[in-house]
Amino acid sequence: MLDLYARRFEGRRLHPGEYVICPDEKSQLQAPCSPPRDGPGRCGPPGAGRVRIRGGTLANLAAWDVHHARIFGRCEAKTGIEPFGRVVEQVMSTEPYASAKTVFWIVDNGSSHAGQRSIARLEDAYQNARLIHPAIHASWLKQMETYVSILQREALTPNDFTNLDALAARIAAFEDHYRQIAKPFEWAFTRAALDALPARLASREPRLRLAA
């Protein structure tokens, strides 16, 4: 993962026609605020033309082009293999990814894309796609976590939406806004920093044991 962030893979530099995509899924999004009986209140009325999401929660699936700062997103009723496949199709049917030499997908080990079957599923569907699984506890290194935190802070707080339509519309509007201002993240945690981490943890271990 860290090598791909640094435009390297298996000891070589990435080709200009190779891209790195980092997706994520945020599930169980709710719209707890209800309008008062006498009409729309602080939360505001649902707008016309918004997509109706059935059920009590919403899932946001998004994908981030690490080096070109492009965001792709969609709202679904839930996460899962099929919703994840739709966000993959959303990216892979768009240029330059459709005709790219290779598109690396850095995913976590969630059930939507875990294991060898997920690799086969993606790479059979798209001959130029390659699925990359980091270590089990390395999801905190996913760049999409940074975008999700920005989305939460800037668009979803406070959570005062009248219904799921309004929530989905806010997410879509923020994605449109972010596309206009997005820049690649300045990623400081490199392979060298990772290699140095065990020594740093070992130096702190006596104090941790004493504290326990």
Summary of the structure (lengths in Angstrom):
residues: 212
radius of gyration: 19.8
end to end distance: 33.2
largest distance: 64.9
contacts: 575
relative contact order: 0.19
helix: 40%
strand: 19%
